[in-house]
Amino acid sequence: MEPFVYFLPSTLSLRKLRQYLSQEPHYQVILEQGEMQDAALLDTFDNGLFQAAKLLFLVDKHLLLLDLQTGQLLEQAAPAGRPTIGDMGKGPVVDILQEVSKLRALLPVTGIRVRRDEGRVLDDEGKTLVRFYHLTLGRGRRKLMGMGCARYLRGYSEAYSALWQWLENCGATVCQSAGDLYTALGITLQDYSVKPEIELLPQAPVKESATTILRTFLKIARQNEQGVIADSDSEFLHDYRVCLRKVRSVLSLFTEVFDANDSNRLKEQLAAVMRTTNNLRDLDVYLLNRGEYQRLVPPSAHAGLLILFDGFAQRRKGEQKKVGSAMQSKGYLRSMDNLEALLASGDNIKNGPQAEVQSLTFARRLIMKRYRKVCKTGRDLDETTPDPIIHQLRIHCKKLRYLMEFFTPLFPPPEIKKLIRSLKTLQDTLGNFNDYSVQQEFLTKMLASDIAGGAKALAVAHSIGALTAMLHHLQSEERRKIIENLVGFDSLEIRDSFKELFLTEDAADEDTCLLQ
């Protein structure tokens, strides 16, 4: 039998519980009550635990995790400071948390008070028939409420059903979401997703749809500013940059939707903002890959890597300070506020020649155009293709992916998501290929930097040499995978799916030839 995970909008009354169970003379209940303690409800910035139906409390330097899907209540010592989940020490709570995210830090949602109670239902001989636990929760002067779980012990279904029934009579309901607790405590869930669901209308002018997309991603980027400044975790900067990159992509890809001069001015403004964060993001990526780099090279090269990454960490401190200062500057805030005001209405930007084209028609034409470029470039690829051509294919794929994701609301979800998954498989290998190439170039530059100088220069040079060799090998492997994945993405099945979903009648003859 499944455990009964419940929410109780009032306190658990031991007296009433005993009274109810005493109607069956062979039952008795034991409840070991803990003490009410100050605590904090924790989650990641993107509500990862809430979405995964998990509640996490920091109580007296311990992490207490309630999994609403399984009924597990787990505990372990809390780490010092505020590390990302991936950097926390091993333990039963962290093992579950890492299934949600390794890169996010845990942030306080609200202060709360918690009491943990452990209970058992016994028969008249003192044998345990049912085990349960109950958390009594409250905040400020709000009334106390509870959450808990009753667990069935094999062979004692009658006692288990009796306890379940009593809890339901008191108002307990099956709980598989944290929403009940948040509502009862008056907690408003932060509306945040780096992949938002944007409502678009097929017949709406494409400029209207484009402005909606621009406004949405600019808002998400700005939601990350305080996290970047506070340096809570590296995902704040990552999400910030991804969203601004998508804003720039709309301005670049939605050809002739906006006035060219206005569009170019906005792209230049965004490019200048992103340049400020380039070095910090590069250092984040290398530091996040630290464990993988150590795995790639022999132990004899680890000492040099340690020196190298210590140098990266020091440089990162300086770059973080620069970015934080820039984001708090009057110039930056004024620039971003003006940009938000500009995108508040499509009337604030002049129309381009394609501004009034229906969104669905525009989307189909543009997606097919980009798909043709991917196929044309990919068909010439082989083992001898220069790296710049492969990088160009990666860019074509990225543009196609952005367009398909932007316009997803206009197409049947199963069909377009299937094509996006197919494209993502190819993109992943292209991204890996590019990463290995960039990393080799970066490491070569490091040989001439102050990090690789001094008495420890030989150790650093040895490590960089070993790591560069491994990255070159991995890049060669990715080249082979790219060629294999291109065969699948340019298959007859995928081509037919693209034509069925995106081909317009006026372009049918052209695409029939190009997509054979």
C-alpha positions as CSV (number, residue, x, y, z in Angstrom):
1,M,0.0,0.0,0.0
2,E,1.2,3.5,-0.8
3,P,2.2,5.9,2.1
4,F,-0.4,8.5,3.0
5,V,1.3,11.8,2.5
6,Y,-1.0,14.5,3.9
7,F,-1.6,18.2,4.5
8,L,-3.5,19.1,7.7
9,P,-4.8,22.7,7.9
10,S,-4.8,22.6,11.7
11,T,-2.6,21.1,14.5
12,L,-2.4,17.4,15.2
13,S,-4.3,16.6,18.4
14,L,-2.9,13.7,20.3
15,R,-5.9,13.6,22.6
16,K,-8.4,13.3,19.7
17,L,-6.2,10.8,17.9
18,R,-6.2,8.6,21.0
19,Q,-9.9,9.1,21.5
20,Y,-10.7,8.0,18.0
21,L,-8.4,5.0,18.0
22,S,-9.7,4.0,21.5
23,Q,-13.0,3.1,19.8
24,E,-11.0,0.0,18.7
25,P,-9.8,-1.2,22.2
26,H,-6.8,-3.1,20.8
27,Y,-5.2,0.1,19.5
28,Q,-3.1,2.7,21.3
29,V,-1.0,5.5,20.0
30,I,2.4,6.8,21.0
31,L,3.5,10.3,19.9
32,E,7.0,11.6,20.6
33,Q,6.8,15.4,20.3
34,G,9.8,17.5,19.4
35,E,10.4,21.2,20.2
36,M,9.1,24.1,18.1
37,Q,12.2,25.6,16.5
38,D,13.0,28.6,14.3
39,A,13.8,27.5,10.8
40,A,13.9,28.6,7.2
41,L,12.1,27.2,4.2
42,L,14.6,26.8,1.3
43,D,14.4,26.5,-2.5
44,T,16.4,27.3,-5.6
45,F,15.7,30.6,-7.3
46,D,13.9,28.8,-10.1
47,N,11.6,27.0,-7.7
48,G,13.2,23.7,-8.4
49,L,12.1,22.0,-5.2
50,F,8.6,23.3,-5.3
51,Q,8.2,22.0,-8.8
52,A,9.6,18.6,-7.8
53,A,7.1,18.4,-4.8
54,K,9.8,18.6,-2.2
55,L,10.0,20.8,1.0
56,L,13.3,21.7,2.5
57,F,13.9,23.2,5.9
58,L,17.0,24.5,7.6
59,V,16.5,23.6,11.2
60,D,19.2,24.0,13.9
61,K,22.1,23.6,11.3
62,H,20.4,20.6,9.8
63,L,18.7,20.1,6.4
64,L,15.3,18.4,6.8
65,L,13.7,17.3,3.5
66,L,10.1,16.1,3.0
67,D,9.5,14.4,-0.3
68,L,5.7,14.7,-1.0
69,Q,5.8,12.1,-3.7
70,T,7.4,9.3,-1.7
71,G,6.7,10.4,1.8
72,Q,10.4,10.2,2.8
73,L,11.6,12.5,5.6
74,L,15.4,12.8,5.4
75,E,17.9,14.7,7.4
76,Q,21.6,15.6,7.3
77,A,23.9,18.3,8.6
78,A,23.8,21.5,6.7
79,P,27.0,22.7,5.0
80,A,28.7,25.9,6.0
81,G,28.2,29.0,3.9
82,R,25.9,28.8,0.8
83,P,27.5,26.4,-1.7
84,T,25.7,25.2,-4.8
85,I,24.0,21.8,-4.3
86,G,26.7,20.1,-6.4
87,D,29.4,21.3,-4.0
88,M,27.6,20.1,-0.8
89,G,28.9,17.1,1.0
90,K,27.3,13.7,0.3
91,G,24.3,12.6,2.3
92,P,20.7,11.4,2.0
93,V,19.3,15.0,1.6
94,V,21.9,16.1,-0.9
95,D,21.5,13.0,-3.0
96,I,17.9,13.9,-3.5
97,L,18.6,17.6,-4.1
98,Q,21.1,16.8,-6.8
99,E,18.3,15.1,-8.8
100,V,16.7,18.6,-9.0
101,S,19.9,20.7,-9.6
102,K,23.6,20.6,-9.0
103,L,24.4,24.1,-10.1
104,R,21.8,26.1,-8.0
105,A,22.3,27.4,-4.5
106,L,19.6,27.0,-1.8
107,L,18.0,30.4,-0.9
108,P,15.6,31.2,1.9
109,V,12.0,31.5,0.8
110,T,10.7,32.5,4.2
111,G,11.3,32.2,7.9
112,I,9.2,29.5,9.6
113,R,8.8,27.5,12.8
114,V,8.9,23.7,12.7
115,R,8.2,20.9,15.2
116,R,8.9,17.3,14.3
117,D,6.8,14.6,15.8
118,E,7.2,10.8,15.5
119,G,4.2,8.5,16.1
120,R,3.3,4.8,16.3
121,V,0.0,2.9,16.5
122,L,0.4,-0.1,18.7
123,D,-1.8,-3.2,19.5
124,D,-2.7,-4.2,23.0
125,E,0.5,-6.2,23.2
126,G,2.7,-3.2,22.3
127,K,3.5,-4.3,18.8
128,T,3.9,-1.5,16.3
129,L,1.2,-1.6,13.6
130,V,1.7,1.8,11.8
131,R,4.4,4.4,11.8
132,F,3.9,8.0,11.0
133,Y,5.6,11.3,11.4
134,H,4.1,14.8,11.5
135,L,5.6,18.3,11.0
136,T,3.9,21.1,12.7
137,L,4.5,24.3,10.8
138,G,3.7,28.0,11.4
139,R,4.9,31.5,10.5
140,G,4.6,34.6,12.7
141,R,1.1,34.8,14.1
142,R,-0.4,32.5,11.4
143,K,-2.2,29.5,12.8
144,L,-0.3,26.3,12.9
145,M,-0.8,23.6,10.3
146,G,0.8,20.2,9.6
147,M,2.2,17.9,7.0
148,G,3.1,14.3,7.5
149,C,3.1,10.8,6.3
150,A,1.7,7.5,7.6
151,R,3.5,4.3,6.5
152,Y,1.9,1.0,6.0
153,L,3.6,-2.0,7.7
154,R,2.9,-5.3,6.0
155,G,0.1,-7.3,7.5
156,Y,-1.5,-4.4,9.4
157,S,-3.7,-2.8,6.8
158,E,-6.6,-2.5,9.2
159,A,-4.7,-0.2,11.7
160,Y,-3.2,1.7,8.7
161,S,-6.7,2.4,7.3
162,A,-8.0,3.4,10.7
163,L,-5.3,6.1,11.1
164,W,-5.8,7.3,7.5
165,Q,-9.5,7.6,8.1
166,W,-9.1,9.6,11.3
167,L,-6.7,12.0,9.7
168,E,-9.1,12.6,6.9
169,N,-12.0,13.2,9.4
170,C,-9.8,15.9,10.9
171,G,-9.4,17.6,7.5
172,A,-6.2,15.9,6.2
173,T,-6.0,15.7,2.4
174,V,-3.6,13.8,0.2
175,C,-0.7,16.1,-0.6
176,Q,1.5,15.7,-3.6
177,S,2.3,19.4,-4.1
178,A,3.8,22.1,-1.9
179,G,1.0,24.5,-3.0
180,D,-1.2,23.8,0.0
181,L,1.6,24.8,2.4
182,Y,2.5,27.9,0.4
183,T,-1.1,29.0,0.3
184,A,-1.7,28.4,4.0
185,L,1.5,30.4,4.9
186,G,0.6,33.2,2.5
187,I,3.7,32.6,0.4
188,T,3.6,34.0,-3.2
189,L,5.6,31.8,-5.5
190,Q,8.0,33.8,-7.6
191,D,7.0,33.6,-11.2
192,Y,10.2,32.5,-12.9
193,S,11.1,30.2,-15.7
194,V,14.0,30.6,-18.2
195,K,11.8,28.7,-20.7
196,P,8.5,30.5,-20.4
197,E,5.2,29.6,-22.1
198,I,4.5,32.6,-24.3
199,E,1.0,33.1,-25.8
200,L,1.1,34.0,-29.5
201,L,-1.7,34.3,-31.9
202,P,-1.3,32.8,-35.4
203,Q,-3.1,35.6,-37.2
204,A,-1.5,38.4,-35.2
205,P,1.0,40.7,-37.0
206,V,4.5,39.3,-36.5
207,K,5.7,42.5,-35.0
208,E,3.2,42.1,-32.2
209,S,4.5,38.6,-31.6
210,A,8.1,39.6,-31.8
211,T,7.6,42.4,-29.3
212,T,5.9,40.0,-26.9
213,I,8.9,37.6,-27.1
214,L,11.4,40.5,-26.6
215,R,9.5,41.8,-23.6
216,T,9.3,38.4,-22.0
217,F,13.0,37.5,-22.3
218,L,14.2,40.9,-21.2
219,K,12.0,40.6,-18.1
220,I,13.5,37.2,-17.3
221,A,17.1,38.5,-17.8
222,R,16.4,41.4,-15.4
223,Q,15.0,38.9,-12.7
224,N,18.6,37.5,-12.5
225,E,20.4,40.8,-11.9
226,Q,20.3,40.7,-8.1
227,G,21.5,37.1,-8.1
228,V,24.4,38.0,-10.3
229,I,25.3,40.9,-8.1
230,A,25.1,38.8,-4.9
231,D,27.0,36.0,-6.7
232,S,24.5,33.4,-5.3
233,D,25.3,30.8,-8.0
234,S,26.6,30.8,-11.6
235,E,23.2,30.0,-13.0
236,F,22.0,33.6,-12.5
237,L,24.6,34.8,-15.0
238,H,24.0,31.9,-17.3
239,D,20.2,32.6,-17.5
240,Y,20.8,36.3,-17.8
241,R,23.0,35.9,-20.8
242,V,20.8,33.2,-22.4
243,C,17.8,35.6,-22.2
244,L,19.7,38.6,-23.6
245,R,21.1,36.4,-26.4
246,K,17.5,35.4,-27.3
247,V,16.5,39.1,-27.3
248,R,19.4,39.8,-29.7
249,S,18.4,36.8,-31.8
250,V,14.9,38.1,-32.3
251,L,16.2,41.4,-33.5
252,S,18.6,39.6,-35.9
253,L,16.4,36.7,-37.1
254,F,13.0,38.5,-37.6
255,T,14.2,40.0,-40.8
256,E,12.5,43.3,-41.8
257,V,10.0,43.1,-38.9
258,F,11.5,46.2,-37.2
259,D,13.1,49.3,-38.7
260,A,16.7,48.4,-39.5
261,N,18.2,51.4,-37.8
262,D,16.2,50.8,-34.6
263,S,17.0,47.1,-34.6
264,N,20.8,47.7,-35.1
265,R,20.8,50.3,-32.3
266,L,19.2,47.9,-29.9
267,K,21.5,45.0,-30.9
268,E,24.6,47.2,-30.3
269,Q,23.2,48.2,-26.9
270,L,22.7,44.6,-25.9
271,A,26.0,43.5,-27.2
272,A,27.8,46.1,-25.1
273,V,25.9,44.9,-22.0
274,M,26.9,41.3,-22.6
275,R,30.5,42.1,-23.3
276,T,30.8,43.2,-19.7
277,T,30.0,39.6,-18.6
278,N,32.0,37.6,-21.1
279,N,35.1,37.1,-19.0
280,L,33.1,36.2,-15.9
281,R,31.1,33.6,-17.8
282,D,34.2,32.1,-19.4
283,L,35.8,31.6,-16.0
284,D,32.6,30.1,-14.5
285,V,32.5,27.5,-17.3
286,Y,36.2,26.5,-16.7
287,L,35.7,26.3,-12.9
288,L,32.5,24.3,-13.3
289,N,34.5,21.8,-15.5
290,R,37.2,21.4,-12.9
291,G,36.3,17.9,-11.9
292,E,36.0,16.8,-15.5
293,Y,39.4,18.2,-16.4
294,Q,41.0,16.3,-13.5
295,R,39.3,13.1,-14.7
296,L,40.8,13.6,-18.2
297,V,44.4,13.9,-17.3
298,P,46.8,11.6,-15.4
299,P,47.5,12.2,-11.6
300,S,50.9,13.6,-12.5
301,A,49.1,16.6,-14.1
302,H,46.8,17.3,-11.2
303,A,49.3,19.6,-9.4
304,G,49.5,22.0,-12.4
305,L,45.7,22.0,-12.7
306,L,45.4,23.0,-9.1
307,I,47.6,26.0,-9.7
308,L,45.7,26.8,-12.9
309,F,42.3,26.7,-11.2
310,D,43.5,28.7,-8.2
311,G,44.5,31.4,-10.7
312,F,41.1,31.2,-12.4
313,A,39.4,31.5,-9.0
314,Q,41.4,34.7,-8.2
315,R,40.6,36.2,-11.6
316,R,37.0,35.4,-11.1
317,K,36.8,37.5,-8.0
318,G,38.0,40.5,-9.9
319,E,35.6,39.9,-12.8
320,Q,32.7,39.4,-10.4
321,K,33.4,42.7,-8.7
322,K,33.4,44.4,-12.1
323,V,30.1,42.9,-13.3
324,G,28.4,43.6,-9.9
325,S,29.5,47.2,-10.0
326,A,28.4,47.6,-13.7
327,M,25.0,46.2,-12.9
328,Q,24.5,48.7,-10.1
329,S,25.7,51.7,-12.0
330,K,23.3,54.5,-12.9
331,G,24.2,54.1,-16.6
332,Y,23.3,50.4,-16.7
333,L,20.0,50.8,-14.8
334,R,18.9,53.7,-16.9
335,S,19.8,51.9,-20.1
336,M,17.9,48.7,-19.1
337,D,14.9,50.7,-17.8
338,N,14.7,52.6,-21.1
339,L,14.8,49.3,-23.0
340,E,12.0,47.9,-21.0
341,A,9.9,51.0,-21.6
342,L,10.7,50.9,-25.3
343,L,9.4,47.3,-25.5
344,A,6.3,48.0,-23.4
345,S,4.5,48.6,-26.7
346,G,5.2,47.7,-30.3
347,D,4.3,51.2,-31.3
348,N,7.6,52.5,-29.7
349,I,9.7,50.8,-32.5
350,K,9.2,51.7,-36.1
351,N,7.8,49.1,-38.5
352,G,9.9,47.2,-41.0
353,P,8.6,46.0,-44.4
354,Q,7.4,42.6,-42.9
355,A,5.8,44.0,-39.7
356,E,2.2,43.3,-40.7
357,V,2.7,39.8,-42.0
358,Q,0.7,37.2,-40.1
359,S,2.8,35.5,-37.4
360,L,2.1,31.9,-38.6
361,T,3.0,32.7,-42.2
362,F,6.2,34.5,-41.2
363,A,7.2,31.7,-38.8
364,R,6.8,29.0,-41.5
365,R,8.8,30.8,-44.1
366,L,11.7,31.7,-41.7
367,I,12.0,28.3,-40.2
368,M,12.1,26.6,-43.5
369,K,14.7,29.0,-44.7
370,R,16.9,28.2,-41.7
371,Y,16.3,24.5,-42.1
372,R,17.5,24.6,-45.7
373,K,20.7,26.3,-44.6
374,V,21.4,23.6,-42.0
375,C,20.8,20.8,-44.6
376,K,22.8,22.5,-47.3
377,T,25.8,23.2,-45.0
378,G,25.6,19.7,-43.4
379,R,25.6,17.8,-46.7
380,D,29.1,19.0,-47.5
381,L,30.5,17.9,-44.2
382,D,33.1,15.1,-43.9
383,E,36.2,14.2,-42.0
384,T,38.3,16.9,-43.8
385,T,35.9,19.8,-43.3
386,P,37.7,22.8,-41.7
387,D,36.6,23.7,-38.2
388,P,35.2,27.1,-39.3
389,I,32.6,25.4,-41.5
390,I,31.5,23.2,-38.6
391,H,31.3,26.3,-36.4
392,Q,29.1,27.9,-39.1
393,L,26.8,24.9,-39.0
394,R,26.5,25.2,-35.3
395,I,25.4,28.8,-35.7
396,H,22.8,27.8,-38.3
397,C,21.4,25.2,-35.9
398,K,21.3,27.6,-33.0
399,K,19.3,30.1,-35.1
400,L,16.9,27.4,-36.2
401,R,16.5,26.2,-32.7
402,Y,15.7,29.7,-31.4
403,L,13.1,30.2,-34.1
404,M,11.4,26.9,-33.5
405,E,11.3,27.6,-29.7
406,F,10.0,31.2,-30.2
407,F,7.2,30.0,-32.4
408,T,6.3,26.8,-30.6
409,P,2.9,28.1,-29.4
410,L,1.8,28.4,-33.1
411,F,2.2,24.7,-33.9
412,P,1.0,21.4,-32.6
413,P,3.1,20.6,-29.5
414,P,3.9,16.9,-30.2
415,E,5.1,17.6,-33.7
416,I,7.3,20.6,-33.2
417,K,8.8,19.3,-29.9
418,K,9.8,16.1,-31.7
419,L,11.6,18.1,-34.3
420,I,13.3,20.3,-31.7
421,R,14.5,17.1,-29.9
422,S,16.0,15.9,-33.1
423,L,17.7,19.2,-33.7
424,K,19.0,19.2,-30.1
425,T,20.8,15.9,-30.6
426,L,22.7,17.4,-33.4
427,Q,23.2,20.7,-31.5
428,D,24.7,18.9,-28.5
429,T,27.5,17.4,-30.5
430,L,28.2,20.7,-32.4
431,G,28.3,22.5,-29.1
432,N,30.7,20.0,-27.6
433,F,32.9,20.3,-30.7
434,N,33.0,24.1,-30.4
435,D,33.6,23.9,-26.6
436,Y,36.6,21.7,-27.1
437,S,38.0,24.0,-29.8
438,V,37.5,27.1,-27.7
439,Q,39.0,25.5,-24.6
440,Q,42.2,24.5,-26.5
441,E,42.6,28.0,-27.7
442,F,42.1,29.4,-24.2
443,L,44.6,27.0,-22.6
444,T,47.2,27.9,-25.2
445,K,46.7,31.6,-24.2
446,M,47.1,30.6,-20.6
447,L,50.7,29.4,-21.3
448,A,51.6,33.0,-22.0
449,S,49.8,34.4,-19.0
450,D,51.0,35.2,-15.5
451,I,49.1,32.1,-14.2
452,A,51.6,29.9,-16.0
453,G,54.7,31.9,-14.9
454,G,57.1,31.7,-12.0
455,A,58.5,28.7,-10.2
456,K,55.5,26.5,-10.9
457,A,55.5,27.2,-14.7
458,L,56.7,23.7,-15.6
459,A,53.9,22.0,-13.6
460,V,51.3,24.2,-15.3
461,A,52.7,23.7,-18.7
462,H,52.7,19.9,-18.2
463,S,49.0,20.0,-17.1
464,I,48.0,22.3,-20.0
465,G,49.7,20.1,-22.5
466,A,48.1,16.9,-21.2
467,L,44.6,18.5,-21.0
468,T,45.0,20.0,-24.5
469,A,45.8,16.6,-26.0
470,M,42.8,15.1,-24.4
471,L,40.5,17.9,-25.6
472,H,41.8,17.5,-29.1
473,H,41.0,13.8,-29.0
474,L,37.5,14.5,-27.7
475,Q,37.0,17.1,-30.4
476,S,37.8,14.4,-33.0
477,E,35.3,12.1,-31.5
478,E,32.6,14.8,-31.7
479,R,33.3,15.4,-35.3
480,R,32.5,11.8,-36.0
481,K,29.3,12.1,-34.0
482,I,28.3,15.2,-35.9
483,I,28.5,13.4,-39.2
484,E,26.3,10.6,-37.8
485,N,23.7,12.9,-36.3
486,L,23.5,14.9,-39.6
487,V,22.4,11.7,-41.4
488,G,19.5,11.5,-38.9
489,F,18.5,15.1,-39.0
490,D,18.6,15.2,-42.8
491,S,16.7,12.0,-43.1
492,L,13.6,11.6,-45.3
493,E,11.4,11.3,-42.2
494,I,12.6,14.6,-40.7
495,R,12.5,16.4,-44.0
496,D,8.9,15.3,-44.6
497,S,8.0,16.4,-41.0
498,F,9.5,19.9,-41.6
499,K,7.7,20.3,-44.9
500,E,4.4,19.1,-43.4
501,L,4.6,21.5,-40.5
502,F,6.3,24.6,-42.0
503,L,6.1,24.6,-45.8
504,T,3.9,27.3,-47.2
505,E,2.2,26.8,-50.6
506,D,4.0,29.7,-52.3
507,A,7.4,28.1,-51.3
508,A,6.4,24.5,-52.1
509,D,8.1,24.3,-55.5
510,E,11.4,25.8,-54.2
511,D,11.6,23.6,-51.1
512,T,10.7,20.4,-53.0
513,C,13.9,20.9,-55.0
514,L,16.1,22.0,-52.1
515,L,15.0,19.3,-49.7
516,Q,15.3,16.2,-51.9
